[in-house]
Amino acid sequence: MNKEELKKSIISLYKKLNPVKIILFGSWCKEEEDKYSDVDIIVIYETKKRFLDRLKELYLIWDIPIAFDILAYTPEEFDKMLKEKNPFIERINREGEVIYERLEQGSSSMV
């Protein structure tokens, strides 16, 4: 699977959650992946679920035959971490690739 196919697959899987943003980071983002690389993504979406329940939901949706790590934040949580200058989130925001972004209610952009 190449990077473009991977991005399309990720968007297809998680689009039903109506995410605000999906960010790819790590080796796949940098195009440094090898056969041992996992996929690292953050899905930002509106939900009332607890953090661990969100992760479970996202893990159960995944059906791409590649190992992966996923994080799930609400828009408010992500913005708060940016404002607090969380080093991990700042790095992802700077170096990660936004592969999907909801522009307005009902419209989206595959970046």
Contact map, one row per residue, 1 for C-alpha under 8 A:
111011000000000000000000000000000000000000000000000000000000000000000000000000000000000000000000000000000000000
111111000000000000000000000000000000000000000000000000000000000000000000000000000000000000000000000000000000000
111111100000000000000000000100100000000000000000000000000000000000000000000000000000000000000000000000000000000
011111110000000000000000000000000000000000000000000000000000000000000000000000000000000000000000000000000000000
111111111000000000000000000000000000000000000000000000000000000000000000000000000000000000000000000000000000000
111111111100000000000000000000000000000000000000000000000000000000000000000000000000000000000000000000000000000
001111111110000000000000000000000000000000000000000000000000000000000000000000000000000000000000001000000000000
000111111111000000000000000000000000000000000000000000000000000000000000000000000000000000000000000000000000000
000011111111100000000000000000000000000000000000000000000000000100000000000000000000000000000000000000000000000
000001111111110000000000000000000000000000000000000000000000000000000000000000000000000000000000000000000000000
000000111111111000000100000000000000000000000000000000000000000000000000000000000000000000000000001100000000000
000000011111111100000000000000000000000000000000000000000000000000000000000000000000000000000000000000000000000
000000001111111100000000000000000000000000000000000000000000110000000000000000000000000000000000000000000000000
000000000111111111100000000000000000000000000000000000000100100000000000000000000000000000000000000000000000000
000000000011111111100000000000000000000000000000000000000000000000000000000000000000000000000000000000000000000
000000000001111111100000000000000000000000000000000000000000000000000000000000000000000000000000000000000000000
000000000000011111100000000000000000000000001000000000000000000000000000000000000000000000000000000000000000000
000000000000011111110000000000000000000000001000000000000000000000000000000000000000000000000000000001000000000
000000000000011111111100000000000000000000111100000000000000000000000000000000000000000000000000000011000000000
000000000000000001111100000000000000000000111100000000000000000000000000001000000000000000000000000111000000000
000000000000000000111110000000000000000000111000000000000000000000000000000000000000000000000000011111000000000
000000000010000000111111000000000000000011110000000000000000000000000000000000000000000000000000011110000000000
000000000000000000001111100000000000000011100000000000000000000000000000000000000000000000010001111100000000000
000000000000000000000111110110000000001111000000000000000000000000000000000000000000000000000001111000000000000
000000000000000000000011111111000000001110000000000000000000000000000000000000000000000000010011100000000000000
000000000000000000000001111111000000001100000000000000000000000000000000000000000000000000000001000000000000000
000000000000000000000000111111111000111000000000000000000000000000000000000000000000000000000000000000000000000
001000000000000000000001111111111000111100000000000000000000000000000000000000000000000000000000000000000000000
000000000000000000000001111111110000000000000000000000000000000000000000000000000000000000000001100000000000000
000000000000000000000000111111111000000000000000000000000000000000000000000000000000000000000000000000000000000
001000000000000000000000001111111000000000000000000000000000000000000000000000000000000000000000000000000000000
000000000000000000000000001111111100000000000000000000000000000000000000000000000000000000000000000000000000000
000000000000000000000000001101111111110000000000000000000000000000000000000000000000000000000000000000000000000
000000000000000000000000000000011111100000000000000000000000000000000000000000000000000000000000000000000000000
000000000000000000000000000000001111100000000000000000000000000000000000000000000000000000000000000000000000000
000000000000000000000000000000001111110000000000000000000000000000000000000000000000000000000000000000000000000
000000000000000000000000001100001111111000000000000000000000000000100000000000000000000000000000000000000000000
000000000000000000000000001100001001111100000000000000000000000001111000000000000000000000000000000000000000000
000000000000000000000001111100000000111110000000000000000000000001111000000000000000000000000000000000000000000
000000000000000000000001110100000000011111000000000000000000000000011100000000000000000000000000000000000000000
000000000000000000000111100000000000001111100000000000000000000000011110000000000000000000000000000000000000000
000000000000000000000111000000000000000111110000000000000000000000000111100000000000000000000000000000000000000
000000000000000000111110000000000000000011111000000000000000000000000111100000000000000000000000000000000000000
000000000000000000111100000000000000000001111100000000000000000000000001111001000000000000000000000000000000000
000000000000000011111000000000000000000000111110000000000000000000000001111000000000000000000000000000000000000
000000000000000000110000000000000000000000011111000000000000000000000000011000000000000000000000000000000000000
000000000000000000000000000000000000000000001111100000000000000000000000010000000000000000000000000000000000000
000000000000000000000000000000000000000000000111110000000000000000000000000000000000000000000000000000000000000
000000000000000000000000000000000000000000000011111011000000000000000000000000000000000000000000000000000000000
000000000000000000000000000000000000000000000001111111000000000000000000000000000000000000000000000000000000000
000000000000000000000000000000000000000000000000111111100000000000000001100000000000000000000000000000000000000
000000000000000000000000000000000000000000000000011111110000000000000000000000000000000000000000000000000000000
000000000000000000000000000000000000000000000000111111111000000000000000000000000000000000000000000000000000000
000000000000000000000000000000000000000000000000111111111100000000000001000000000000000000000000000000000000000
000000000000000000000000000000000000000000000000001111111110000000000111000000000000000000000000000000000000000
000000000000000000000000000000000000000000000000000111111111000000000000000000000000000000000000000000000000000
000000000000000000000000000000000000000000000000000011111111100000000000000000000000000000000000000000000000000
000000000000010000000000000000000000000000000000000001111111110000000101000000000000000000000000000000000000000
000000000000000000000000000000000000000000000000000000111111110000000100000000000000000000000000000000000000000
000000000000000000000000000000000000000000000000000000011111111000000000000000000000000000000000000000000000000
000000000000110000000000000000000000000000000000000000001111111000000000000000000000000000000000000000000000000
000000000000100000000000000000000000000000000000000000000111111100000000000000000000000000000000000000000000000
000000000000000000000000000000000000000000000000000000000001111110000000000000000000000000000000000000000000000
000000001000000000000000000000000000000000000000000000000000011111000000000000000000000000000000000000000000000
000000000000000000000000000000000000000000000000000000000000001111100000000000000000000000000000000000000000000
000000000000000000000000000000000000011000000000000000000000000111110000000000000000000000000000000000000000000
000000000000000000000000000000000000111000000000000000000000000011111000000000000000000000000000000000000000000
000000000000000000000000000000000000011110000000000000000000000001111100000000000000000000000000000000000000000
000000000000000000000000000000000000011110000000000000000000000000111110000000000000000000000000000000000000000
000000000000000000000000000000000000000111100000000000100110000000011111000000000000000000000000000000000000000
000000000000000000000000000000000000000011100000000000100000000000001111100000000000000000000000000000000000000
000000000000000000000000000000000000000001111000001001100100000000000111110000000000000000000000000000000000000
000000000000000000000000000000000000000001111000001000000000000000000011111111000000000000000000000000000000000
000000000000000000000000000000000000000000011110000000000000000000000001111111000000000000000000000000000000000
000000000000000000010000000000000000000000011100000000000000000000000000111111100000000000000000000000000000000
000000000000000000000000000000000000000000000000000000000000000000000000111111110000000000000000000000000000000
000000000000000000000000000000000000000000000000000000000000000000000000111111111000000000000000000000000000000
000000000000000000000000000000000000000000010000000000000000000000000000111111111100000010000000000000000000000
000000000000000000000000000000000000000000000000000000000000000000000000001111111110000000000000000000000000000
000000000000000000000000000000000000000000000000000000000000000000000000000111111111000000000000000000000000000
000000000000000000000000000000000000000000000000000000000000000000000000000011111111110010000000000000000000000
000000000000000000000000000000000000000000000000000000000000000000000000000001111111110011000000000000000000000
000000000000000000000000000000000000000000000000000000000000000000000000000000111111110000000000000000000000000
000000000000000000000000000000000000000000000000000000000000000000000000000000011111110000000000000000000000000
000000000000000000000000000000000000000000000000000000000000000000000000000000001111111011000000000000000000000
000000000000000000000000000000000000000000000000000000000000000000000000000000001111111111000000000000000000000
000000000000000000000000000000000000000000000000000000000000000000000000000000000000111111100000000000000000000
000000000000000000000000000000000000000000000000000000000000000000000000000000000000011111110000000000000000000
000000000000000000000000000000000000000000000000000000000000000000000000000001001100111111111000000000000000000
000000000000000000000000000000000000000000000000000000000000000000000000000000000100111111111100000000000000000
000000000000000000000000000000000000000000000000000000000000000000000000000000000000001111111111000000000000000
000000000000000000000010100000000000000000000000000000000000000000000000000000000000000111111111000000000000000
000000000000000000000000000000000000000000000000000000000000000000000000000000000000000011111111000000000000000
000000000000000000000000000000000000000000000000000000000000000000000000000000000000000001111111000000000000000
000000000000000000000000100000000000000000000000000000000000000000000000000000000000000000111111100000000000000
000000000000000000000011110010000000000000000000000000000000000000000000000000000000000000111111110000000000000
000000000000000000000011100010000000000000000000000000000000000000000000000000000000000000000011111000000000000
000000000000000000001111000000000000000000000000000000000000000000000000000000000000000000000001111110000000001
000000100010000000001111000000000000000000000000000000000000000000000000000000000000000000000000111110000000011
000000000010000000011110000000000000000000000000000000000000000000000000000000000000000000000000011111000001111
000000000000000000111100000000000000000000000000000000000000000000000000000000000000000000000000011111100001111
000000000000000001111000000000000000000000000000000000000000000000000000000000000000000000000000000111111111100
000000000000000000000000000000000000000000000000000000000000000000000000000000000000000000000000000011111011100
000000000000000000000000000000000000000000000000000000000000000000000000000000000000000000000000000001111111000
000000000000000000000000000000000000000000000000000000000000000000000000000000000000000000000000000001111110000
000000000000000000000000000000000000000000000000000000000000000000000000000000000000000000000000000001011111000
000000000000000000000000000000000000000000000000000000000000000000000000000000000000000000000000000001111111100
000000000000000000000000000000000000000000000000000000000000000000000000000000000000000000000000000111110111110
000000000000000000000000000000000000000000000000000000000000000000000000000000000000000000000000000111100011111
000000000000000000000000000000000000000000000000000000000000000000000000000000000000000000000000001110000001111
000000000000000000000000000000000000000000000000000000000000000000000000000000000000000000000000011110000000111
